[in-house]
Amino acid sequence: MKFPHRQFLLAAVCAAYLGTAFAAPDARVASLAAKEKPALLDTLKELVSIESGSRDLEGLEKISDLIAAKFKALGGQVELIDPSAEAYRMEDTPEKIGRVMRATFKGTGTKKIMLIAHMDTVYTVGMLNKQPFRIEGDKAYGLGISDDKQGIAVIAHTVAMLQALKFNEYGTLTVLINGDEEISSPGSRALLTRLGGEHDAVMSFEGASIKDDKLSLATAGIASVTLNVSGKASHAGSAPELGVNALYELSHQILQMRDLSDPATGLKMNWTISKSGSNRNVIPAAATAGADVRVLKVADYDRIEQQVNERVKKQLIPEAKVELKFERRRPPLEATPASIAFAKHAQQIYKDELGRPLGADDKAAGGGTDAAFASLKTKAPVVERFGLQGFGAHSADAEYVLLDSIEPRLYLATRMVMDIARGKTTGGN
């Protein structure tokens, strides 16, 4: 087959000119990546045109139906799962949680591969009017387009490419798209963890940065601490001694827990919000405070939770009632030998077949990721940021993806699935 696309041809010429080793891309995969680009943009327009905030159940139902139909049309066995019953309940967890779309493709091989992304966004109903889908120059704009509707589109068109190639040498190819990632995945986390442990490799399709075309092997874990203190109100001028000052007790608790960060391990705990009282002349009967916690290792969760639960027992005012809640909002994704080897294989494909550098960051950066839940019960590789390069996540007026990243990322995802299935990646189980 004649190799058609000038972008990849230019990469080959440049590599040859620079004297670097360069193996020609798989012409079939490259041709399909070029063919799928306009179709992927059509899919992005469909996805972005449906508002799907994490608490917008109507929007989430509509978009999950659309996604399910797309994967069913590709030949997948599709399920729409209501994860509300097994949800991990945090203070801000809604009673009803958006559905999870699971599509399963059966092949002739033995390897089990899972591709994950999320359909929910941080935006509220009505914001779409201010930023509808549009293409300007080398960018496609839209609310949620980078985080993470591009991930859904890349997975869908990667599967389409595999189908066009008649490639089914995997044992099982699982696609999981959840609707609660932006609220710390309270409903889908158990399913992500269980399925992660059942697969030989997990590729997560959050977007890459426009500054660095790279994968991510590690992200920070996120937790929160909430302190609620109940005291007794009394007149601050005439009878303060009859009250129980909740603010005093809260201040004591915050001060005695101000030194729990551990720079040597990357553990961070910082008190960030507090509130007490109702009037200047009333002894406050209630006070509350919240702390942000970040960890780089799952084991550090146990350590910091034990420390705060031990320290809270030491009260300044015995009559006050002190309640502490520690919520593990998202675990860290830790770089492992398997994920490092897996990323190196992806880098080799990018370098040898596309003539492009691909980073693989093993230092935690940015926000949390569902890949971390998928990694909790497995030693198999779990690698993040297989999605498009983009910018402006959680921004109301500047979220976009780079059009030039579509073909390379489709090519990479397809080639990685093929090599995992054939046992060519050293990071697989």
Rosetta blueprint (number, residue, H / E / L):
1 M L
2 K L
3 F L
4 P L
5 H L
6 R H
7 Q H
8 F H
9 L H
10 L H
11 A H
12 A H
13 V H
14 C H
15 A H
16 A H
17 Y H
18 L L
19 G L
20 T L
21 A L
22 F L
23 A L
24 A L
25 P L
26 D L
27 A H
28 R H
29 V H
30 A H
31 S H
32 L H
33 A H
34 A H
35 K H
36 E H
37 K H
38 P H
39 A H
40 L H
41 L H
42 D H
43 T H
44 L H
45 K H
46 E H
47 L H
48 V H
49 S L
50 I L
51 E L
52 S L
53 G E
54 S L
55 R L
56 D L
57 L H
58 E H
59 G H
60 L H
61 E H
62 K H
63 I H
64 S H
65 D H
66 L H
67 I H
68 A H
69 A H
70 K H
71 F H
72 K H
73 A H
74 L L
75 G L
76 G L
77 Q E
78 V E
79 E E
80 L E
81 I E
82 D L
83 P L
84 S L
85 A L
86 E L
87 A L
88 Y L
89 R L
90 M L
91 E L
92 D L
93 T L
94 P L
95 E L
96 K L
97 I L
98 G L
99 R L
100 V E
101 M E
102 R E
103 A E
104 T E
105 F E
106 K E
107 G L
108 T L
109 G L
110 T L
111 K L
112 K E
113 I E
114 M E
115 L E
116 I E
117 A E
118 H E
119 M L
120 D L
121 T E
122 V L
123 Y L
124 T L
125 V L
126 G L
127 M H
128 L H
129 N H
130 K H
131 Q L
132 P L
133 F L
134 R E
135 I E
136 E E
137 G L
138 D L
139 K E
140 A E
141 Y E
142 G L
143 L L
144 G L
145 I H
146 S H
147 D H
148 D H
149 K H
150 Q H
151 G H
152 I H
153 A H
154 V H
155 I H
156 A H
157 H H
158 T H
159 V H
160 A H
161 M H
162 L H
163 Q H
164 A H
165 L L
166 K L
167 F L
168 N L
169 E L
170 Y L
171 G L
172 T E
173 L E
174 T E
175 V E
176 L E
177 I E
178 N E
179 G L
180 D L
181 E H
182 E H
183 I H
184 S L
185 S L
186 P L
187 G L
188 S L
189 R H
190 A H
191 L H
192 L H
193 T H
194 R H
195 L H
196 G H
197 G H
198 E H
199 H L
200 D L
201 A E
202 V E
203 M E
204 S E
205 F L
206 E L
207 G L
208 A E
209 S E
210 I L
211 K L
212 D L
213 D L
214 K E
215 L E
216 S E
217 L L
218 A L
219 T E
220 A L
221 G E
222 I E
223 A E
224 S E
225 V E
226 T E
227 L E
228 N E
229 V E
230 S E
231 G L
232 K E
233 A L
234 S L
235 H E
236 A L
237 G L
238 S L
239 A L
240 P H
241 E H
242 L H
243 G L
244 V E
245 N L
246 A H
247 L H
248 Y H
249 E H
250 L H
251 S H
252 H H
253 Q H
254 I H
255 L H
256 Q H
257 M L
258 R L
259 D L
260 L L
261 S L
262 D E
263 P L
264 A L
265 T L
266 G L
267 L E
268 K E
269 M E
270 N E
271 W E
272 T E
273 I E
274 S E
275 K E
276 S E
277 G L
278 S L
279 N L
280 R L
281 N L
282 V E
283 I L
284 P L
285 A L
286 A E
287 A E
288 T E
289 A E
290 G E
291 A E
292 D E
293 V E
294 R E
295 V E
296 L L
297 K L
298 V H
299 A H
300 D H
301 Y H
302 D H
303 R H
304 I H
305 E H
306 Q H
307 Q H
308 V H
309 N H
310 E H
311 R H
312 V L
313 K L
314 K L
315 Q L
316 L L
317 I L
318 P L
319 E L
320 A L
321 K E
322 V E
323 E E
324 L E
325 K E
326 F E
327 E E
328 R E
329 R E
330 R E
331 P L
332 P L
333 L E
334 E L
335 A L
336 T L
337 P H
338 A H
339 S H
340 I H
341 A H
342 F H
343 A H
344 K H
345 H H
346 A H
347 Q H
348 Q H
349 I H
350 Y H
351 K H
352 D H
353 E H
354 L H
355 G L
356 R L
357 P L
358 L L
359 G E
360 A E
361 D E
362 D L
363 K L
364 A L
365 A L
366 G L
367 G L
368 G L
369 T L
370 D H
371 A H
372 A H
373 F H
374 A H
375 S H
376 L L
377 K L
378 T L
379 K L
380 A L
381 P L
382 V E
383 V E
384 E E
385 R L
386 F L
387 G L
388 L L
389 Q E
390 G E
391 F E
392 G L
393 A L
394 H L
395 S L
396 A L
397 D L
398 A L
399 E L
400 Y E
401 V E
402 L E
403 L H
404 D H
405 S H
406 I H
407 E H
408 P H
409 R H
410 L H
411 Y H
412 L H
413 A H
414 T H
415 R H
416 M H
417 V H
418 M H
419 D H
420 I H
421 A H
422 R L
423 G L
424 K L
425 T L
426 T L
427 G L
428 G L
429 N L
